[in-house]
Amino acid sequence: MSFYDLKTATKDNDVIVTNEKTATTLVTALQKSRYKKIEHITSAYRRMKTCK
């Protein structure tokens, strides 16, 4: 979306996994690192135009 000037920046990572075991390992690692889905969009995200 940055290429089309729809966003100025992002805070995400795109990950491609090739099998279910790797996906499970990734999810487990994210959970152990206290990864959480952002429920409340902060002003920092709004300034980056990451949401509407």
ABEGO torsion letter per residue (X at the ends): XAAAGABABBABBBBBBABAAAAAAAAAAAAAAGBBBBABBBAAAAAAGABX
